[in-house]
Amino acid sequence: MEMLIRVKNEQKAIHLFSVLKELSYVEIETSPQKKVTSKKKVASEKDFENLFGIWANRDITLKEIREKAWKRKF
């Protein structure tokens, strides 16, 4: 029987791993660490294109958007 276990807390995962190693009836195979990805969907180009209309019918300029986004004091 094979099993995949995901542990959210790294310290607890290390502890679990050390406990499992002590059990004679458990064989542990390690694989190269996979890149951890968020469960959030990665934005696609189509998702980006859906944002194009968010400023439609708004009386705002690119300069005003930049000023709000990067409030810098000189």
Gaussian input, Z-matrix of N, CA and C with variables (Angstrom, degrees):
# hf/3-21g

backbone

0 1
 N
 C     1     B1
 C     2     B2     1     A1
 N     3     B3     2     A2     1     D1
 C     4     B4     3     A3     2     D2
 C     5     B5     4     A4     3     D3
 N     6     B6     5     A5     4     D4
 C     7     B7     6     A6     5     D5
 C     8     B8     7     A7     6     D6
 N     9     B9     8     A8     7     D7
 C    10    B10     9     A9     8     D8
 C    11    B11    10    A10     9     D9
 N    12    B12    11    A11    10    D10
 C    13    B13    12    A12    11    D11
 C    14    B14    13    A13    12    D12
 N    15    B15    14    A14    13    D13
 C    16    B16    15    A15    14    D14
 C    17    B17    16    A16    15    D15
 N    18    B18    17    A17    16    D16
 C    19    B19    18    A18    17    D17
 C    20    B20    19    A19    18    D18
 N    21    B21    20    A20    19    D19
 C    22    B22    21    A21    20    D20
 C    23    B23    22    A22    21    D21
 N    24    B24    23    A23    22    D22
 C    25    B25    24    A24    23    D23
 C    26    B26    25    A25    24    D24
 N    27    B27    26    A26    25    D25
 C    28    B28    27    A27    26    D26
 C    29    B29    28    A28    27    D27
 N    30    B30    29    A29    28    D28
 C    31    B31    30    A30    29    D29
 C    32    B32    31    A31    30    D30
 N    33    B33    32    A32    31    D31
 C    34    B34    33    A33    32    D32
 C    35    B35    34    A34    33    D33
 N    36    B36    35    A35    34    D34
 C    37    B37    36    A36    35    D35
 C    38    B38    37    A37    36    D36
 N    39    B39    38    A38    37    D37
 C    40    B40    39    A39    38    D38
 C    41    B41    40    A40    39    D39
 N    42    B42    41    A41    40    D40
 C    43    B43    42    A42    41    D41
 C    44    B44    43    A43    42    D42
 N    45    B45    44    A44    43    D43
 C    46    B46    45    A45    44    D44
 C    47    B47    46    A46    45    D45
 N    48    B48    47    A47    46    D46
 C    49    B49    48    A48    47    D47
 C    50    B50    49    A49    48    D48
 N    51    B51    50    A50    49    D49
 C    52    B52    51    A51    50    D50
 C    53    B53    52    A52    51    D51
 N    54    B54    53    A53    52    D52
 C    55    B55    54    A54    53    D53
 C    56    B56    55    A55    54    D54
 N    57    B57    56    A56    55    D55
 C    58    B58    57    A57    56    D56
 C    59    B59    58    A58    57    D57
 N    60    B60    59    A59    58    D58
 C    61    B61    60    A60    59    D59
 C    62    B62    61    A61    60    D60
 N    63    B63    62    A62    61    D61
 C    64    B64    63    A63    62    D62
 C    65    B65    64    A64    63    D63
 N    66    B66    65    A65    64    D64
 C    67    B67    66    A66    65    D65
 C    68    B68    67    A67    66    D66
 N    69    B69    68    A68    67    D67
 C    70    B70    69    A69    68    D68
 C    71    B71    70    A70    69    D69
 N    72    B72    71    A71    70    D70
 C    73    B73    72    A72    71    D71
 C    74    B74    73    A73    72    D72
 N    75    B75    74    A74    73    D73
 C    76    B76    75    A75    74    D74
 C    77    B77    76    A76    75    D75
 N    78    B78    77    A77    76    D76
 C    79    B79    78    A78    77    D77
 C    80    B80    79    A79    78    D78
 N    81    B81    80    A80    79    D79
 C    82    B82    81    A81    80    D80
 C    83    B83    82    A82    81    D81
 N    84    B84    83    A83    82    D82
 C    85    B85    84    A84    83    D83
 C    86    B86    85    A85    84    D84
 N    87    B87    86    A86    85    D85
 C    88    B88    87    A87    86    D86
 C    89    B89    88    A88    87    D87
 N    90    B90    89    A89    88    D88
 C    91    B91    90    A90    89    D89
 C    92    B92    91    A91    90    D90
 N    93    B93    92    A92    91    D91
 C    94    B94    93    A93    92    D92
 C    95    B95    94    A94    93    D93
 N    96    B96    95    A95    94    D94
 C    97    B97    96    A96    95    D95
 C    98    B98    97    A97    96    D96
 N    99    B99    98    A98    97    D97
 C   100   B100    99    A99    98    D98
 C   101   B101   100   A100    99    D99
 N   102   B102   101   A101   100   D100
 C   103   B103   102   A102   101   D101
 C   104   B104   103   A103   102   D102
 N   105   B105   104   A104   103   D103
 C   106   B106   105   A105   104   D104
 C   107   B107   106   A106   105   D105
 N   108   B108   107   A107   106   D106
 C   109   B109   108   A108   107   D107
 C   110   B110   109   A109   108   D108
 N   111   B111   110   A110   109   D109
 C   112   B112   111   A111   110   D110
 C   113   B113   112   A112   111   D111
 N   114   B114   113   A113   112   D112
 C   115   B115   114   A114   113   D113
 C   116   B116   115   A115   114   D114
 N   117   B117   116   A116   115   D115
 C   118   B118   117   A117   116   D116
 C   119   B119   118   A118   117   D117
 N   120   B120   119   A119   118   D118
 C   121   B121   120   A120   119   D119
 C   122   B122   121   A121   120   D120
 N   123   B123   122   A122   121   D121
 C   124   B124   123   A123   122   D122
 C   125   B125   124   A124   123   D123
 N   126   B126   125   A125   124   D124
 C   127   B127   126   A126   125   D125
 C   128   B128   127   A127   126   D126
 N   129   B129   128   A128   127   D127
 C   130   B130   129   A129   128   D128
 C   131   B131   130   A130   129   D129
 N   132   B132   131   A131   130   D130
 C   133   B133   132   A132   131   D131
 C   134   B134   133   A133   132   D132
 N   135   B135   134   A134   133   D133
 C   136   B136   135   A135   134   D134
 C   137   B137   136   A136   135   D135
 N   138   B138   137   A137   136   D136
 C   139   B139   138   A138   137   D137
 C   140   B140   139   A139   138   D138
 N   141   B141   140   A140   139   D139
 C   142   B142   141   A141   140   D140
 C   143   B143   142   A142   141   D141
 N   144   B144   143   A143   142   D142
 C   145   B145   144   A144   143   D143
 C   146   B146   145   A145   144   D144
 N   147   B147   146   A146   145   D145
 C   148   B148   147   A147   146   D146
 C   149   B149   148   A148   147   D147
 N   150   B150   149   A149   148   D148
 C   151   B151   150   A150   149   D149
 C   152   B152   151   A151   150   D150
 N   153   B153   152   A152   151   D151
 C   154   B154   153   A153   152   D152
 C   155   B155   154   A154   153   D153
 N   156   B156   155   A155   154   D154
 C   157   B157   156   A156   155   D155
 C   158   B158   157   A157   156   D156
 N   159   B159   158   A158   157   D157
 C   160   B160   159   A159   158   D158
 C   161   B161   160   A160   159   D159
 N   162   B162   161   A161   160   D160
 C   163   B163   162   A162   161   D161
 C   164   B164   163   A163   162   D162
 N   165   B165   164   A164   163   D163
 C   166   B166   165   A165   164   D164
 C   167   B167   166   A166   165   D165
 N   168   B168   167   A167   166   D166
 C   169   B169   168   A168   167   D167
 C   170   B170   169   A169   168   D168
 N   171   B171   170   A170   169   D169
 C   172   B172   171   A171   170   D170
 C   173   B173   172   A172   171   D171
 N   174   B174   173   A173   172   D172
 C   175   B175   174   A174   173   D173
 C   176   B176   175   A175   174   D174
 N   177   B177   176   A176   175   D175
 C   178   B178   177   A177   176   D176
 C   179   B179   178   A178   177   D177
 N   180   B180   179   A179   178   D178
 C   181   B181   180   A180   179   D179
 C   182   B182   181   A181   180   D180
 N   183   B183   182   A182   181   D181
 C   184   B184   183   A183   182   D182
 C   185   B185   184   A184   183   D183
 N   186   B186   185   A185   184   D184
 C   187   B187   186   A186   185   D185
 C   188   B188   187   A187   186   D186
 N   189   B189   188   A188   187   D187
 C   190   B190   189   A189   188   D188
 C   191   B191   190   A190   189   D189
 N   192   B192   191   A191   190   D190
 C   193   B193   192   A192   191   D191
 C   194   B194   193   A193   192   D192
 N   195   B195   194   A194   193   D193
 C   196   B196   195   A195   194   D194
 C   197   B197   196   A196   195   D195
 N   198   B198   197   A197   196   D196
 C   199   B199   198   A198   197   D197
 C   200   B200   199   A199   198   D198
 N   201   B201   200   A200   199   D199
 C   202   B202   201   A201   200   D200
 C   203   B203   202   A202   201   D201
 N   204   B204   203   A203   202   D202
 C   205   B205   204   A204   203   D203
 C   206   B206   205   A205   204   D204
 N   207   B207   206   A206   205   D205
 C   208   B208   207   A207   206   D206
 C   209   B209   208   A208   207   D207
 N   210   B210   209   A209   208   D208
 C   211   B211   210   A210   209   D209
 C   212   B212   211   A211   210   D210
 N   213   B213   212   A212   211   D211
 C   214   B214   213   A213   212   D212
 C   215   B215   214   A214   213   D213
 N   216   B216   215   A215   214   D214
 C   217   B217   216   A216   215   D215
 C   218   B218   217   A217   216   D216
 N   219   B219   218   A218   217   D217
 C   220   B220   219   A219   218   D218
 C   221   B221   220   A220   219   D219

   B1=1.4366
   B2=1.5277
   B3=1.3030
   B4=1.4652
   B5=1.5115
   B6=1.3347
   B7=1.4495
   B8=1.5264
   B9=1.2972
   B10=1.4582
   B11=1.5189
   B12=1.3221
   B13=1.4610
   B14=1.5196
   B15=1.3301
   B16=1.4652
   B17=1.5189
   B18=1.3133
   B19=1.4618
   B20=1.5212
   B21=1.3121
   B22=1.4594
   B23=1.5207
   B24=1.3167
   B25=1.4524
   B26=1.5293
   B27=1.3313
   B28=1.4627
   B29=1.5221
   B30=1.3196
   B31=1.4679
   B32=1.5208
   B33=1.3191
   B34=1.4610
   B35=1.5265
   B36=1.3171
   B37=1.4664
   B38=1.5251
   B39=1.3106
   B40=1.4685
   B41=1.5217
   B42=1.3070
   B43=1.4624
   B44=1.5260
   B45=1.3151
   B46=1.4647
   B47=1.5187
   B48=1.3165
   B49=1.4601
   B50=1.5305
   B51=1.3234
   B52=1.4675
   B53=1.5294
   B54=1.3218
   B55=1.4676
   B56=1.5177
   B57=1.3116
   B58=1.4689
   B59=1.5241
   B60=1.3285
   B61=1.4693
   B62=1.5222
   B63=1.3219
   B64=1.4574
   B65=1.5296
   B66=1.3046
   B67=1.4626
   B68=1.5225
   B69=1.3235
   B70=1.4665
   B71=1.5341
   B72=1.2979
   B73=1.4604
   B74=1.5288
   B75=1.3267
   B76=1.4599
   B77=1.5254
   B78=1.3175
   B79=1.4621
   B80=1.5167
   B81=1.3108
   B82=1.4635
   B83=1.5167
   B84=1.3148
   B85=1.4594
   B86=1.5139
   B87=1.2940
   B88=1.4678
   B89=1.5141
   B90=1.2908
   B91=1.4612
   B92=1.5212
   B93=1.3310
   B94=1.4717
   B95=1.5291
   B96=1.3088
   B97=1.4510
   B98=1.5135
   B99=1.3073
   B100=1.4555
   B101=1.5120
   B102=1.2990
   B103=1.4522
   B104=1.5246
   B105=1.3115
   B106=1.4570
   B107=1.5173
   B108=1.3092
   B109=1.4559
   B110=1.5148
   B111=1.2730
   B112=1.4513
   B113=1.5146
   B114=1.3163
   B115=1.4581
   B116=1.5198
   B117=1.3164
   B118=1.4560
   B119=1.5220
   B120=1.3013
   B121=1.4456
   B122=1.5263
   B123=1.3088
   B124=1.4534
   B125=1.5221
   B126=1.3113
   B127=1.4613
   B128=1.5214
   B129=1.2932
   B130=1.4543
   B131=1.5291
   B132=1.3004
   B133=1.4658
   B134=1.5197
   B135=1.3259
   B136=1.4608
   B137=1.5275
   B138=1.3536
   B139=1.4592
   B140=1.5256
   B141=1.3219
   B142=1.4535
   B143=1.5253
   B144=1.3106
   B145=1.4606
   B146=1.5251
   B147=1.3193
   B148=1.4632
   B149=1.5292
   B150=1.3242
   B151=1.4558
   B152=1.5248
   B153=1.3153
   B154=1.4565
   B155=1.5270
   B156=1.2925
   B157=1.4560
   B158=1.5112
   B159=1.3291
   B160=1.4618
   B161=1.5219
   B162=1.3311
   B163=1.4600
   B164=1.5299
   B165=1.3067
   B166=1.4670
   B167=1.5287
   B168=1.2990
   B169=1.4680
   B170=1.5290
   B171=1.3209
   B172=1.4667
   B173=1.5153
   B174=1.2938
   B175=1.4553
   B176=1.5258
   B177=1.3232
   B178=1.4618
   B179=1.5235
   B180=1.3125
   B181=1.4587
   B182=1.5260
   B183=1.3097
   B184=1.4572
   B185=1.5312
   B186=1.3268
   B187=1.4654
   B188=1.5261
   B189=1.3291
   B190=1.4625
   B191=1.5272
   B192=1.3073
   B193=1.4705
   B194=1.5213
   B195=1.3214
   B196=1.4693
   B197=1.5298
   B198=1.3244
   B199=1.4670
   B200=1.5195
   B201=1.3200
   B202=1.4681
   B203=1.5278
   B204=1.3213
   B205=1.4655
   B206=1.5297
   B207=1.3078
   B208=1.4655
   B209=1.5032
   B210=1.3039
   B211=1.4578
   B212=1.5189
   B213=1.3015
   B214=1.4580
   B215=1.5296
   B216=1.3080
   B217=1.4494
   B218=1.5293
   B219=1.2894
   B220=1.4768
   B221=1.5034
   A1=108.42
   A2=115.93
   A3=120.75
   A4=108.78
   A5=115.17
   A6=120.23
   A7=109.24
   A8=115.47
   A9=121.60
   A10=106.88
   A11=116.19
   A12=120.80
   A13=108.07
   A14=115.78
   A15=120.64
   A16=107.57
   A17=115.84
   A18=121.34
   A19=107.43
   A20=116.44
   A21=121.10
   A22=113.03
   A23=117.37
   A24=121.83
   A25=109.12
   A26=117.54
   A27=121.24
   A28=112.49
   A29=117.75
   A30=120.66
   A31=111.04
   A32=117.03
   A33=120.70
   A34=110.78
   A35=116.75
   A36=120.54
   A37=110.08
   A38=116.96
   A39=121.40
   A40=109.62
   A41=116.47
   A42=120.73
   A43=110.82
   A44=117.20
   A45=121.67
   A46=110.71
   A47=116.49
   A48=121.61
   A49=110.65
   A50=116.45
   A51=119.46
   A52=111.29
   A53=117.87
   A54=120.69
   A55=110.41
   A56=116.78
   A57=120.44
   A58=112.16
   A59=117.18
   A60=120.45
   A61=111.45
   A62=118.05
   A63=122.57
   A64=112.87
   A65=118.27
   A66=121.71
   A67=109.86
   A68=116.22
   A69=120.46
   A70=112.53
   A71=118.30
   A72=121.64
   A73=112.97
   A74=116.99
   A75=121.12
   A76=108.66
   A77=115.72
   A78=121.09
   A79=107.30
   A80=116.06
   A81=120.63
   A82=108.99
   A83=115.33
   A84=121.52
   A85=107.15
   A86=115.95
   A87=118.80
   A88=108.31
   A89=114.87
   A90=120.53
   A91=107.45
   A92=116.43
   A93=117.91
   A94=108.77
   A95=114.68
   A96=119.18
   A97=110.48
   A98=114.92
   A99=120.30
   A100=109.08
   A101=114.72
   A102=119.63
   A103=108.15
   A104=115.99
   A105=120.83
   A106=107.85
   A107=114.78
   A108=119.07
   A109=109.08
   A110=114.35
   A111=120.61
   A112=108.71
   A113=115.39
   A114=119.45
   A115=111.22
   A116=116.04
   A117=119.00
   A118=109.06
   A119=115.59
   A120=120.89
   A121=109.56
   A122=115.83
   A123=120.58
   A124=107.36
   A125=115.92
   A126=120.53
   A127=110.63
   A128=114.62
   A129=119.77
   A130=109.09
   A131=115.09
   A132=119.49
   A133=110.03
   A134=117.03
   A135=121.14
   A136=110.64
   A137=117.10
   A138=120.11
   A139=110.49
   A140=115.88
   A141=120.79
   A142=110.24
   A143=116.04
   A144=119.95
   A145=111.40
   A146=117.63
   A147=120.69
   A148=111.85
   A149=117.29
   A150=120.98
   A151=112.89
   A152=117.83
   A153=120.77
   A154=112.82
   A155=118.59
   A156=121.15
   A157=115.35
   A158=118.76
   A159=118.88
   A160=113.46
   A161=117.39
   A162=120.27
   A163=111.52
   A164=117.27
   A165=120.58
   A166=109.69
   A167=115.65
   A168=123.32
   A169=113.07
   A170=117.26
   A171=121.34
   A172=107.94
   A173=115.16
   A174=120.98
   A175=108.22
   A176=115.77
   A177=121.21
   A178=108.34
   A179=115.91
   A180=120.08
   A181=109.84
   A182=115.23
   A183=120.91
   A184=109.85
   A185=116.51
   A186=120.94
   A187=110.51
   A188=117.51
   A189=121.00
   A190=111.59
   A191=116.74
   A192=120.83
   A193=109.68
   A194=116.16
   A195=120.37
   A196=111.60
   A197=116.58
   A198=119.66
   A199=111.61
   A200=116.76
   A201=120.14
   A202=111.25
   A203=116.71
   A204=120.85
   A205=111.60
   A206=117.22
   A207=121.34
   A208=110.13
   A209=116.27
   A210=119.86
   A211=107.48
   A212=115.46
   A213=121.75
   A214=109.66
   A215=114.48
   A216=119.12
   A217=107.59
   A218=115.33
   A219=119.22
   A220=109.53
   D1=133.18
   D2=177.18
   D3=-109.22
   D4=152.72
   D5=-176.58
   D6=-146.93
   D7=141.20
   D8=174.54
   D9=-113.31
   D10=127.26
   D11=-178.89
   D12=-120.86
   D13=128.32
   D14=175.32
   D15=-110.18
   D16=126.76
   D17=178.94
   D18=-116.47
   D19=125.54
   D20=-174.43
   D21=-73.16
   D22=-30.74
   D23=-176.33
   D24=-101.96
   D25=122.18
   D26=-174.90
   D27=-62.03
   D28=-41.72
   D29=179.58
   D30=-62.90
   D31=-41.17
   D32=179.26
   D33=-69.46
   D34=-32.69
   D35=176.85
   D36=-64.41
   D37=-41.36
   D38=178.12
   D39=-63.07
   D40=-42.87
   D41=178.60
   D42=-62.79
   D43=-47.16
   D44=178.85
   D45=-59.48
   D46=-42.84
   D47=179.43
   D48=-59.83
   D49=-43.90
   D50=-179.26
   D51=-66.58
   D52=-35.61
   D53=177.02
   D54=-66.88
   D55=-45.76
   D56=-179.12
   D57=-63.15
   D58=-34.53
   D59=179.32
   D60=-62.66
   D61=-28.67
   D62=-177.91
   D63=-77.27
   D64=-15.86
   D65=-178.14
   D66=-84.80
   D67=122.01
   D68=-175.29
   D69=-67.96
   D70=-24.00
   D71=-177.12
   D72=-92.08
   D73=5.94
   D74=179.34
   D75=-112.15
   D76=125.12
   D77=173.94
   D78=-104.57
   D79=132.51
   D80=-177.53
   D81=-113.72
   D82=124.39
   D83=173.37
   D84=-110.27
   D85=127.09
   D86=177.09
   D87=-104.88
   D88=149.26
   D89=178.04
   D90=-124.51
   D91=163.11
   D92=177.08
   D93=-54.98
   D94=139.86
   D95=-176.87
   D96=-62.43
   D97=128.03
   D98=177.90
   D99=-83.31
   D100=151.22
   D101=177.11
   D102=-67.36
   D103=127.28
   D104=-179.72
   D105=-76.72
   D106=127.92
   D107=178.75
   D108=-119.62
   D109=150.17
   D110=178.36
   D111=-72.85
   D112=155.10
   D113=176.53
   D114=-74.40
   D115=-11.48
   D116=177.87
   D117=-66.75
   D118=142.42
   D119=179.33
   D120=-69.02
   D121=134.59
   D122=176.71
   D123=-73.85
   D124=131.58
   D125=-177.12
   D126=-64.72
   D127=131.66
   D128=177.11
   D129=-95.41
   D130=172.18
   D131=178.90
   D132=-61.86
   D133=-36.46
   D134=179.68
   D135=-64.13
   D136=-40.23
   D137=177.46
   D138=-60.92
   D139=-39.92
   D140=179.27
   D141=-63.07
   D142=-41.64
   D143=-179.40
   D144=-64.77
   D145=-28.18
   D146=178.44
   D147=-66.56
   D148=-20.23
   D149=179.82
   D150=-80.74
   D151=-12.54
   D152=-174.21
   D153=-57.10
   D154=-30.56
   D155=-175.46
   D156=-92.49
   D157=4.21
   D158=-173.94
   D159=-67.37
   D160=-20.21
   D161=-179.77
   D162=-100.27
   D163=3.83
   D164=-179.45
   D165=-61.79
   D166=141.60
   D167=178.19
   D168=60.44
   D169=27.06
   D170=176.03
   D171=-117.01
   D172=137.03
   D173=-179.68
   D174=-90.58
   D175=78.91
   D176=-179.02
   D177=-144.48
   D178=143.11
   D179=-178.86
   D180=-103.79
   D181=163.00
   D182=177.30
   D183=-60.86
   D184=-37.39
   D185=178.75
   D186=-61.39
   D187=-42.54
   D188=179.54
   D189=-65.92
   D190=-38.61
   D191=177.64
   D192=-62.37
   D193=-45.95
   D194=179.86
   D195=-62.72
   D196=-41.35
   D197=180.00
   D198=-63.30
   D199=-38.09
   D200=178.70
   D201=-72.18
   D202=-35.24
   D203=-177.13
   D204=-75.37
   D205=-39.47
   D206=-176.51
   D207=-121.85
   D208=80.07
   D209=178.63
   D210=-78.62
   D211=102.73
   D212=-178.57
   D213=-111.91
   D214=142.89
   D215=176.49
   D216=-112.38
   D217=123.68
   D218=-178.22
   D219=-103.71

